[in-house]
Amino acid sequence: MKSSLLLCLLSVLSISSTFAQKPKKYFADQVGKDEKMLFADYQSILIKTADGAFVQKIYYPEKKQITHLLTFKDDKFKILDGLYKDWKVRPF
């Protein structure tokens, strides 16, 4: 009983330490060299590309596995325009 509780506690601490960093710093490696990150939160980033498109990337954050990619026409991220992809995520 005590060992399972300890194991559970250690896994929670491990996951929480992953997100102790600021989201922009955590997802910095997911931005291309010609892209500019405008915003980041726990599971997504908003990017402006070199050609002026606005892109939202949504992730399964623990593994930085992308689940959605949406392209927008405007900087308010309201008008979808262009590429839209979603991937099925298998947690195990």
Gaussian input, Z-matrix of N, CA and C with variables (Angstrom, degrees):
# hf/3-21g

backbone

0 1
 N
 C     1     B1
 C     2     B2     1     A1
 N     3     B3     2     A2     1     D1
 C     4     B4     3     A3     2     D2
 C     5     B5     4     A4     3     D3
 N     6     B6     5     A5     4     D4
 C     7     B7     6     A6     5     D5
 C     8     B8     7     A7     6     D6
 N     9     B9     8     A8     7     D7
 C    10    B10     9     A9     8     D8
 C    11    B11    10    A10     9     D9
 N    12    B12    11    A11    10    D10
 C    13    B13    12    A12    11    D11
 C    14    B14    13    A13    12    D12
 N    15    B15    14    A14    13    D13
 C    16    B16    15    A15    14    D14
 C    17    B17    16    A16    15    D15
 N    18    B18    17    A17    16    D16
 C    19    B19    18    A18    17    D17
 C    20    B20    19    A19    18    D18
 N    21    B21    20    A20    19    D19
 C    22    B22    21    A21    20    D20
 C    23    B23    22    A22    21    D21
 N    24    B24    23    A23    22    D22
 C    25    B25    24    A24    23    D23
 C    26    B26    25    A25    24    D24
 N    27    B27    26    A26    25    D25
 C    28    B28    27    A27    26    D26
 C    29    B29    28    A28    27    D27
 N    30    B30    29    A29    28    D28
 C    31    B31    30    A30    29    D29
 C    32    B32    31    A31    30    D30
 N    33    B33    32    A32    31    D31
 C    34    B34    33    A33    32    D32
 C    35    B35    34    A34    33    D33
 N    36    B36    35    A35    34    D34
 C    37    B37    36    A36    35    D35
 C    38    B38    37    A37    36    D36
 N    39    B39    38    A38    37    D37
 C    40    B40    39    A39    38    D38
 C    41    B41    40    A40    39    D39
 N    42    B42    41    A41    40    D40
 C    43    B43    42    A42    41    D41
 C    44    B44    43    A43    42    D42
 N    45    B45    44    A44    43    D43
 C    46    B46    45    A45    44    D44
 C    47    B47    46    A46    45    D45
 N    48    B48    47    A47    46    D46
 C    49    B49    48    A48    47    D47
 C    50    B50    49    A49    48    D48
 N    51    B51    50    A50    49    D49
 C    52    B52    51    A51    50    D50
 C    53    B53    52    A52    51    D51
 N    54    B54    53    A53    52    D52
 C    55    B55    54    A54    53    D53
 C    56    B56    55    A55    54    D54
 N    57    B57    56    A56    55    D55
 C    58    B58    57    A57    56    D56
 C    59    B59    58    A58    57    D57
 N    60    B60    59    A59    58    D58
 C    61    B61    60    A60    59    D59
 C    62    B62    61    A61    60    D60
 N    63    B63    62    A62    61    D61
 C    64    B64    63    A63    62    D62
 C    65    B65    64    A64    63    D63
 N    66    B66    65    A65    64    D64
 C    67    B67    66    A66    65    D65
 C    68    B68    67    A67    66    D66
 N    69    B69    68    A68    67    D67
 C    70    B70    69    A69    68    D68
 C    71    B71    70    A70    69    D69
 N    72    B72    71    A71    70    D70
 C    73    B73    72    A72    71    D71
 C    74    B74    73    A73    72    D72
 N    75    B75    74    A74    73    D73
 C    76    B76    75    A75    74    D74
 C    77    B77    76    A76    75    D75
 N    78    B78    77    A77    76    D76
 C    79    B79    78    A78    77    D77
 C    80    B80    79    A79    78    D78
 N    81    B81    80    A80    79    D79
 C    82    B82    81    A81    80    D80
 C    83    B83    82    A82    81    D81
 N    84    B84    83    A83    82    D82
 C    85    B85    84    A84    83    D83
 C    86    B86    85    A85    84    D84
 N    87    B87    86    A86    85    D85
 C    88    B88    87    A87    86    D86
 C    89    B89    88    A88    87    D87
 N    90    B90    89    A89    88    D88
 C    91    B91    90    A90    89    D89
 C    92    B92    91    A91    90    D90
 N    93    B93    92    A92    91    D91
 C    94    B94    93    A93    92    D92
 C    95    B95    94    A94    93    D93
 N    96    B96    95    A95    94    D94
 C    97    B97    96    A96    95    D95
 C    98    B98    97    A97    96    D96
 N    99    B99    98    A98    97    D97
 C   100   B100    99    A99    98    D98
 C   101   B101   100   A100    99    D99
 N   102   B102   101   A101   100   D100
 C   103   B103   102   A102   101   D101
 C   104   B104   103   A103   102   D102
 N   105   B105   104   A104   103   D103
 C   106   B106   105   A105   104   D104
 C   107   B107   106   A106   105   D105
 N   108   B108   107   A107   106   D106
 C   109   B109   108   A108   107   D107
 C   110   B110   109   A109   108   D108
 N   111   B111   110   A110   109   D109
 C   112   B112   111   A111   110   D110
 C   113   B113   112   A112   111   D111
 N   114   B114   113   A113   112   D112
 C   115   B115   114   A114   113   D113
 C   116   B116   115   A115   114   D114
 N   117   B117   116   A116   115   D115
 C   118   B118   117   A117   116   D116
 C   119   B119   118   A118   117   D117
 N   120   B120   119   A119   118   D118
 C   121   B121   120   A120   119   D119
 C   122   B122   121   A121   120   D120
 N   123   B123   122   A122   121   D121
 C   124   B124   123   A123   122   D122
 C   125   B125   124   A124   123   D123
 N   126   B126   125   A125   124   D124
 C   127   B127   126   A126   125   D125
 C   128   B128   127   A127   126   D126
 N   129   B129   128   A128   127   D127
 C   130   B130   129   A129   128   D128
 C   131   B131   130   A130   129   D129
 N   132   B132   131   A131   130   D130
 C   133   B133   132   A132   131   D131
 C   134   B134   133   A133   132   D132
 N   135   B135   134   A134   133   D133
 C   136   B136   135   A135   134   D134
 C   137   B137   136   A136   135   D135
 N   138   B138   137   A137   136   D136
 C   139   B139   138   A138   137   D137
 C   140   B140   139   A139   138   D138
 N   141   B141   140   A140   139   D139
 C   142   B142   141   A141   140   D140
 C   143   B143   142   A142   141   D141
 N   144   B144   143   A143   142   D142
 C   145   B145   144   A144   143   D143
 C   146   B146   145   A145   144   D144
 N   147   B147   146   A146   145   D145
 C   148   B148   147   A147   146   D146
 C   149   B149   148   A148   147   D147
 N   150   B150   149   A149   148   D148
 C   151   B151   150   A150   149   D149
 C   152   B152   151   A151   150   D150
 N   153   B153   152   A152   151   D151
 C   154   B154   153   A153   152   D152
 C   155   B155   154   A154   153   D153
 N   156   B156   155   A155   154   D154
 C   157   B157   156   A156   155   D155
 C   158   B158   157   A157   156   D156
 N   159   B159   158   A158   157   D157
 C   160   B160   159   A159   158   D158
 C   161   B161   160   A160   159   D159
 N   162   B162   161   A161   160   D160
 C   163   B163   162   A162   161   D161
 C   164   B164   163   A163   162   D162
 N   165   B165   164   A164   163   D163
 C   166   B166   165   A165   164   D164
 C   167   B167   166   A166   165   D165
 N   168   B168   167   A167   166   D166
 C   169   B169   168   A168   167   D167
 C   170   B170   169   A169   168   D168
 N   171   B171   170   A170   169   D169
 C   172   B172   171   A171   170   D170
 C   173   B173   172   A172   171   D171
 N   174   B174   173   A173   172   D172
 C   175   B175   174   A174   173   D173
 C   176   B176   175   A175   174   D174
 N   177   B177   176   A176   175   D175
 C   178   B178   177   A177   176   D176
 C   179   B179   178   A178   177   D177
 N   180   B180   179   A179   178   D178
 C   181   B181   180   A180   179   D179
 C   182   B182   181   A181   180   D180
 N   183   B183   182   A182   181   D181
 C   184   B184   183   A183   182   D182
 C   185   B185   184   A184   183   D183
 N   186   B186   185   A185   184   D184
 C   187   B187   186   A186   185   D185
 C   188   B188   187   A187   186   D186
 N   189   B189   188   A188   187   D187
 C   190   B190   189   A189   188   D188
 C   191   B191   190   A190   189   D189
 N   192   B192   191   A191   190   D190
 C   193   B193   192   A192   191   D191
 C   194   B194   193   A193   192   D192
 N   195   B195   194   A194   193   D193
 C   196   B196   195   A195   194   D194
 C   197   B197   196   A196   195   D195
 N   198   B198   197   A197   196   D196
 C   199   B199   198   A198   197   D197
 C   200   B200   199   A199   198   D198
 N   201   B201   200   A200   199   D199
 C   202   B202   201   A201   200   D200
 C   203   B203   202   A202   201   D201
 N   204   B204   203   A203   202   D202
 C   205   B205   204   A204   203   D203
 C   206   B206   205   A205   204   D204
 N   207   B207   206   A206   205   D205
 C   208   B208   207   A207   206   D206
 C   209   B209   208   A208   207   D207
 N   210   B210   209   A209   208   D208
 C   211   B211   210   A210   209   D209
 C   212   B212   211   A211   210   D210
 N   213   B213   212   A212   211   D211
 C   214   B214   213   A213   212   D212
 C   215   B215   214   A214   213   D213
 N   216   B216   215   A215   214   D214
 C   217   B217   216   A216   215   D215
 C   218   B218   217   A217   216   D216
 N   219   B219   218   A218   217   D217
 C   220   B220   219   A219   218   D218
 C   221   B221   220   A220   219   D219
 N   222   B222   221   A221   220   D220
 C   223   B223   222   A222   221   D221
 C   224   B224   223   A223   222   D222
 N   225   B225   224   A224   223   D223
 C   226   B226   225   A225   224   D224
 C   227   B227   226   A226   225   D225
 N   228   B228   227   A227   226   D226
 C   229   B229   228   A228   227   D227
 C   230   B230   229   A229   228   D228
 N   231   B231   230   A230   229   D229
 C   232   B232   231   A231   230   D230
 C   233   B233   232   A232   231   D231
 N   234   B234   233   A233   232   D232
 C   235   B235   234   A234   233   D233
 C   236   B236   235   A235   234   D234
 N   237   B237   236   A236   235   D235
 C   238   B238   237   A237   236   D236
 C   239   B239   238   A238   237   D237
 N   240   B240   239   A239   238   D238
 C   241   B241   240   A240   239   D239
 C   242   B242   241   A241   240   D240
 N   243   B243   242   A242   241   D241
 C   244   B244   243   A243   242   D242
 C   245   B245   244   A244   243   D243
 N   246   B246   245   A245   244   D244
 C   247   B247   246   A246   245   D245
 C   248   B248   247   A247   246   D246
 N   249   B249   248   A248   247   D247
 C   250   B250   249   A249   248   D248
 C   251   B251   250   A250   249   D249
 N   252   B252   251   A251   250   D250
 C   253   B253   252   A252   251   D251
 C   254   B254   253   A253   252   D252
 N   255   B255   254   A254   253   D253
 C   256   B256   255   A255   254   D254
 C   257   B257   256   A256   255   D255
 N   258   B258   257   A257   256   D256
 C   259   B259   258   A258   257   D257
 C   260   B260   259   A259   258   D258
 N   261   B261   260   A260   259   D259
 C   262   B262   261   A261   260   D260
 C   263   B263   262   A262   261   D261
 N   264   B264   263   A263   262   D262
 C   265   B265   264   A264   263   D263
 C   266   B266   265   A265   264   D264
 N   267   B267   266   A266   265   D265
 C   268   B268   267   A267   266   D266
 C   269   B269   268   A268   267   D267
 N   270   B270   269   A269   268   D268
 C   271   B271   270   A270   269   D269
 C   272   B272   271   A271   270   D270
 N   273   B273   272   A272   271   D271
 C   274   B274   273   A273   272   D272
 C   275   B275   274   A274   273   D273

   B1=1.4481
   B2=1.5272
   B3=1.3280
   B4=1.4614
   B5=1.5250
   B6=1.3195
   B7=1.4643
   B8=1.5298
   B9=1.3316
   B10=1.4667
   B11=1.5249
   B12=1.3146
   B13=1.4566
   B14=1.5296
   B15=1.3184
   B16=1.4577
   B17=1.5313
   B18=1.3109
   B19=1.4620
   B20=1.5225
   B21=1.3089
   B22=1.4686
   B23=1.5275
   B24=1.2974
   B25=1.4542
   B26=1.5325
   B27=1.3159
   B28=1.4658
   B29=1.5191
   B30=1.3276
   B31=1.4660
   B32=1.5265
   B33=1.3252
   B34=1.4722
   B35=1.5251
   B36=1.3165
   B37=1.4613
   B38=1.5174
   B39=1.3034
   B40=1.4591
   B41=1.5217
   B42=1.3262
   B43=1.4627
   B44=1.5242
   B45=1.3245
   B46=1.4635
   B47=1.5208
   B48=1.3186
   B49=1.4625
   B50=1.5237
   B51=1.3283
   B52=1.4672
   B53=1.5169
   B54=1.3212
   B55=1.4569
   B56=1.5167
   B57=1.3172
   B58=1.4549
   B59=1.5286
   B60=1.3286
   B61=1.4622
   B62=1.5254
   B63=1.2928
   B64=1.4529
   B65=1.5254
   B66=1.3433
   B67=1.4609
   B68=1.5348
   B69=1.3301
   B70=1.4708
   B71=1.5241
   B72=1.3061
   B73=1.4597
   B74=1.5257
   B75=1.3251
   B76=1.4627
   B77=1.5305
   B78=1.3395
   B79=1.4614
   B80=1.5369
   B81=1.3123
   B82=1.4730
   B83=1.5283
   B84=1.3201
   B85=1.4639
   B86=1.5351
   B87=1.3216
   B88=1.4624
   B89=1.5349
   B90=1.3254
   B91=1.4682
   B92=1.5225
   B93=1.3375
   B94=1.4608
   B95=1.5149
   B96=1.3174
   B97=1.4706
   B98=1.5271
   B99=1.3310
   B100=1.4628
   B101=1.5236
   B102=1.3223
   B103=1.4566
   B104=1.5224
   B105=1.3376
   B106=1.4618
   B107=1.5280
   B108=1.3412
   B109=1.4572
   B110=1.5263
   B111=1.3285
   B112=1.4585
   B113=1.5262
   B114=1.3315
   B115=1.4656
   B116=1.5231
   B117=1.3145
   B118=1.4637
   B119=1.5194
   B120=1.3247
   B121=1.4538
   B122=1.5240
   B123=1.2995
   B124=1.4618
   B125=1.5277
   B126=1.3491
   B127=1.4564
   B128=1.5199
   B129=1.3149
   B130=1.4630
   B131=1.5235
   B132=1.3349
   B133=1.4598
   B134=1.5228
   B135=1.3204
   B136=1.4547
   B137=1.5195
   B138=1.3366
   B139=1.4629
   B140=1.5188
   B141=1.3322
   B142=1.4666
   B143=1.5290
   B144=1.3315
   B145=1.4622
   B146=1.5211
   B147=1.3274
   B148=1.4632
   B149=1.5247
   B150=1.3423
   B151=1.4693
   B152=1.5268
   B153=1.3372
   B154=1.4636
   B155=1.5182
   B156=1.3183
   B157=1.4677
   B158=1.5270
   B159=1.2995
   B160=1.4567
   B161=1.5228
   B162=1.3216
   B163=1.4643
   B164=1.5251
   B165=1.3185
   B166=1.4591
   B167=1.5279
   B168=1.3261
   B169=1.4567
   B170=1.5203
   B171=1.3349
   B172=1.4587
   B173=1.5310
   B174=1.3231
   B175=1.4573
   B176=1.5118
   B177=1.3255
   B178=1.4560
   B179=1.5263
   B180=1.3292
   B181=1.4651
   B182=1.5282
   B183=1.3182
   B184=1.4591
   B185=1.5246
   B186=1.3308
   B187=1.4694
   B188=1.5283
   B189=1.3250
   B190=1.4695
   B191=1.5279
   B192=1.3128
   B193=1.4611
   B194=1.5227
   B195=1.3317
   B196=1.4600
   B197=1.5234
   B198=1.3273
   B199=1.4632
   B200=1.5203
   B201=1.3391
   B202=1.4692
   B203=1.5253
   B204=1.3196
   B205=1.4607
   B206=1.5236
   B207=1.3179
   B208=1.4615
   B209=1.5223
   B210=1.3260
   B211=1.4583
   B212=1.5244
   B213=1.3258
   B214=1.4611
   B215=1.5189
   B216=1.3173
   B217=1.4640
   B218=1.5221
   B219=1.3155
   B220=1.4693
   B221=1.5303
   B222=1.3292
   B223=1.4673
   B224=1.5295
   B225=1.3139
   B226=1.4674
   B227=1.5306
   B228=1.3342
   B229=1.4633
   B230=1.5278
   B231=1.3355
   B232=1.4644
   B233=1.5285
   B234=1.3447
   B235=1.4590
   B236=1.5290
   B237=1.3381
   B238=1.4582
   B239=1.5216
   B240=1.3291
   B241=1.4550
   B242=1.5234
   B243=1.3106
   B244=1.4542
   B245=1.5112
   B246=1.3048
   B247=1.4633
   B248=1.5254
   B249=1.3330
   B250=1.4680
   B251=1.5258
   B252=1.3234
   B253=1.4690
   B254=1.5092
   B255=1.3305
   B256=1.4608
   B257=1.5257
   B258=1.3197
   B259=1.4503
   B260=1.5093
   B261=1.3074
   B262=1.4642
   B263=1.5262
   B264=1.3043
   B265=1.4690
   B266=1.5221
   B267=1.3122
   B268=1.4600
   B269=1.5318
   B270=1.3217
   B271=1.4677
   B272=1.5316
   B273=1.3359
   B274=1.4723
   B275=1.5028
   A1=110.42
   A2=116.44
   A3=120.16
   A4=110.93
   A5=116.89
   A6=119.10
   A7=111.35
   A8=117.80
   A9=119.42
   A10=110.96
   A11=117.40
   A12=121.22
   A13=110.59
   A14=116.05
   A15=120.94
   A16=110.90
   A17=116.41
   A18=120.95
   A19=111.15
   A20=116.29
   A21=121.52
   A22=110.48
   A23=117.39
   A24=122.44
   A25=111.01
   A26=116.60
   A27=120.52
   A28=112.27
   A29=117.47
   A30=119.70
   A31=111.56
   A32=116.96
   A33=120.55
   A34=110.21
   A35=117.45
   A36=120.76
   A37=111.30
   A38=117.47
   A39=121.52
   A40=111.04
   A41=116.72
   A42=120.98
   A43=110.41
   A44=117.68
   A45=119.65
   A46=111.72
   A47=118.40
   A48=119.55
   A49=111.29
   A50=116.38
   A51=120.52
   A52=110.40
   A53=117.72
   A54=121.65
   A55=113.32
   A56=117.18
   A57=120.46
   A58=110.14
   A59=116.79
   A60=120.20
   A61=109.17
   A62=116.16
   A63=120.62
   A64=108.58
   A65=118.68
   A66=120.63
   A67=114.22
   A68=118.31
   A69=119.81
   A70=110.79
   A71=116.06
   A72=120.09
   A73=110.53
   A74=116.81
   A75=122.10
   A76=111.46
   A77=117.27
   A78=121.69
   A79=113.38
   A80=118.80
   A81=121.79
   A82=112.78
   A83=117.31
   A84=120.13
   A85=113.21
   A86=117.52
   A87=122.03
   A88=112.35
   A89=116.51
   A90=121.92
   A91=108.86
   A92=115.78
   A93=120.86
   A94=112.00
   A95=116.43
   A96=120.09
   A97=112.75
   A98=118.39
   A99=121.49
   A100=112.58
   A101=116.75
   A102=121.83
   A103=110.29
   A104=115.11
   A105=120.75
   A106=108.64
   A107=116.39
   A108=120.38
   A109=109.08
   A110=115.76
   A111=121.29
   A112=112.33
   A113=115.71
   A114=120.66
   A115=108.79
   A116=116.67
   A117=121.90
   A118=109.20
   A119=115.15
   A120=120.32
   A121=108.70
   A122=117.44
   A123=123.03
   A124=113.45
   A125=117.87
   A126=119.42
   A127=114.93
   A128=119.35
   A129=118.73
   A130=112.13
   A131=113.88
   A132=120.67
   A133=108.77
   A134=115.57
   A135=122.85
   A136=107.23
   A137=115.71
   A138=121.92
   A139=110.30
   A140=115.59
   A141=121.28
   A142=106.43
   A143=116.16
   A144=120.70
   A145=110.80
   A146=116.72
   A147=122.05
   A148=111.98
   A149=117.09
   A150=119.63
   A151=113.21
   A152=116.71
   A153=121.14
   A154=115.36
   A155=118.03
   A156=120.62
   A157=109.30
   A158=115.43
   A159=122.13
   A160=107.85
   A161=116.70
   A162=122.10
   A163=110.18
   A164=115.19
   A165=121.28
   A166=107.09
   A167=115.94
   A168=121.98
   A169=107.46
   A170=115.45
   A171=121.18
   A172=107.56
   A173=115.97
   A174=122.07
   A175=112.55
   A176=115.30
   A177=123.15
   A178=102.28
   A179=118.88
   A180=122.02
   A181=116.80
   A182=118.11
   A183=118.76
   A184=111.98
   A185=116.65
   A186=121.03
   A187=112.73
   A188=116.81
   A189=122.19
   A190=110.91
   A191=116.12
   A192=121.42
   A193=108.27
   A194=116.30
   A195=119.81
   A196=110.30
   A197=115.98
   A198=121.25
   A199=111.92
   A200=117.29
   A201=121.47
   A202=109.80
   A203=115.20
   A204=122.19
   A205=106.53
   A206=116.42
   A207=122.28
   A208=108.97
   A209=116.55
   A210=121.45
   A211=108.79
   A212=115.70
   A213=122.02
   A214=110.65
   A215=114.99
   A216=122.41
   A217=111.60
   A218=117.08
   A219=121.53
   A220=111.73
   A221=114.96
   A222=121.02
   A223=113.39
   A224=117.51
   A225=121.94
   A226=110.37
   A227=117.36
   A228=123.81
   A229=111.13
   A230=115.43
   A231=121.72
   A232=112.34
   A233=118.46
   A234=121.87
   A235=109.92
   A236=115.78
   A237=120.21
   A238=109.20
   A239=116.17
   A240=120.41
   A241=108.84
   A242=116.37
   A243=119.30
   A244=112.63
   A245=114.82
   A246=122.65
   A247=112.72
   A248=114.55
   A249=122.29
   A250=106.73
   A251=116.47
   A252=120.83
   A253=109.11
   A254=114.96
   A255=118.98
   A256=108.52
   A257=114.10
   A258=121.60
   A259=108.01
   A260=115.66
   A261=120.77
   A262=108.13
   A263=116.08
   A264=120.56
   A265=108.75
   A266=115.48
   A267=121.13
   A268=106.96
   A269=117.93
   A270=119.88
   A271=114.51
   A272=117.66
   A273=119.46
   A274=111.11
   D1=-48.81
   D2=-178.90
   D3=-65.89
   D4=-37.42
   D5=-178.72
   D6=-68.47
   D7=-36.64
   D8=178.12
   D9=-69.67
   D10=-36.07
   D11=176.62
   D12=-65.29
   D13=-41.83
   D14=178.03
   D15=-64.42
   D16=-42.31
   D17=178.03
   D18=-61.79
   D19=-43.18
   D20=178.23
   D21=-62.05
   D22=-45.23
   D23=179.62
   D24=-61.74
   D25=-43.87
   D26=179.14
   D27=-63.71
   D28=-38.76
   D29=178.93
   D30=-67.77
   D31=-38.09
   D32=177.38
   D33=-64.74
   D34=-43.02
   D35=178.81
   D36=-64.34
   D37=-36.87
   D38=178.82
   D39=-64.39
   D40=-45.81
   D41=179.93
   D42=-66.55
   D43=-43.64
   D44=-177.91
   D45=-66.45
   D46=-31.18
   D47=178.75
   D48=-69.73
   D49=-27.63
   D50=176.56
   D51=-61.14
   D52=-37.74
   D53=-176.20
   D54=-100.34
   D55=10.83
   D56=176.24
   D57=-68.81
   D58=-25.61
   D59=177.67
   D60=-70.88
   D61=162.80
   D62=174.08
   D63=-69.68
   D64=143.02
   D65=-178.67
   D66=-56.87
   D67=-38.95
   D68=179.73
   D69=-61.33
   D70=-40.04
   D71=179.22
   D72=-70.77
   D73=-40.51
   D74=-178.68
   D75=-61.61
   D76=-40.69
   D77=-176.78
   D78=-97.54
   D79=7.91
   D80=-176.92
   D81=-56.39
   D82=-34.07
   D83=-178.94
   D84=-75.97
   D85=-2.83
   D86=-179.87
   D87=-97.25
   D88=3.63
   D89=-177.52
   D90=-107.52
   D91=132.07
   D92=178.67
   D93=-69.88
   D94=164.10
   D95=-176.32
   D96=-67.83
   D97=-25.62
   D98=178.39
   D99=-97.73
   D100=12.27
   D101=-179.24
   D102=-111.13
   D103=155.01
   D104=177.95
   D105=-124.08
   D106=124.48
   D107=178.01
   D108=-77.95
   D109=124.01
   D110=-179.34
   D111=-94.38
   D112=-32.30
   D113=-175.59
   D114=-159.64
   D115=150.30
   D116=174.28
   D117=-146.09
   D118=143.62
   D119=171.91
   D120=-134.31
   D121=-163.18
   D122=-173.89
   D123=-54.41
   D124=-36.94
   D125=-173.92
   D126=-133.34
   D127=6.54
   D128=-178.97
   D129=-149.36
   D130=160.08
   D131=174.88
   D132=-133.06
   D133=149.23
   D134=174.90
   D135=-113.55
   D136=130.93
   D137=-171.99
   D138=-130.39
   D139=146.01
   D140=168.32
   D141=-109.30
   D142=126.23
   D143=-178.74
   D144=-87.40
   D145=169.27
   D146=-179.50
   D147=-62.68
   D148=-30.27
   D149=-179.82
   D150=-87.83
   D151=7.86
   D152=174.17
   D153=91.23
   D154=2.16
   D155=177.51
   D156=-78.99
   D157=154.97
   D158=177.64
   D159=-112.72
   D160=129.28
   D161=-173.30
   D162=-126.30
   D163=136.35
   D164=172.07
   D165=-111.65
   D166=128.28
   D167=175.24
   D168=-116.30
   D169=126.60
   D170=-179.95
   D171=-112.51
   D172=136.64
   D173=-172.82
   D174=-123.75
   D175=156.39
   D176=160.53
   D177=-83.49
   D178=99.99
   D179=-162.36
   D180=-63.91
   D181=-32.42
   D182=-176.75
   D183=-60.96
   D184=-31.79
   D185=-177.67
   D186=-115.05
   D187=3.09
   D188=-175.16
   D189=53.59
   D190=37.74
   D191=179.29
   D192=-91.82
   D193=120.16
   D194=-177.75
   D195=-68.94
   D196=136.05
   D197=178.12
   D198=-113.94
   D199=-28.45
   D200=-178.87
   D201=-145.37
   D202=145.04
   D203=172.70
   D204=-135.75
   D205=120.26
   D206=-177.45
   D207=-124.58
   D208=137.30
   D209=178.86
   D210=-111.58
   D211=133.03
   D212=-176.93
   D213=-120.40
   D214=156.87
   D215=179.43
   D216=-87.45
   D217=-29.89
   D218=-171.49
   D219=-118.54
   D220=159.88
   D221=-178.64
   D222=-76.22
   D223=-3.16
   D224=175.01
   D225=-91.00
   D226=-5.20
   D227=179.92
   D228=56.75
   D229=46.33
   D230=-179.52
   D231=-112.13
   D232=-35.48
   D233=-174.16
   D234=-103.01
   D235=105.05
   D236=177.55
   D237=-64.63
   D238=134.41
   D239=-179.24
   D240=-157.11
   D241=104.67
   D242=178.67
   D243=112.56
   D244=-146.51
   D245=-172.21
   D246=-63.22
   D247=134.34
   D248=171.77
   D249=-137.95
   D250=123.38
   D251=178.07
   D252=-134.45
   D253=145.71
   D254=168.65
   D255=-137.36
   D256=146.19
   D257=-178.92
   D258=-121.15
   D259=143.03
   D260=175.23
   D261=-77.12
   D262=134.35
   D263=-179.14
   D264=-106.36
   D265=128.06
   D266=174.73
   D267=-105.21
   D268=114.97
   D269=-174.71
   D270=-66.30
   D271=-18.74
   D272=-178.03
   D273=-125.47

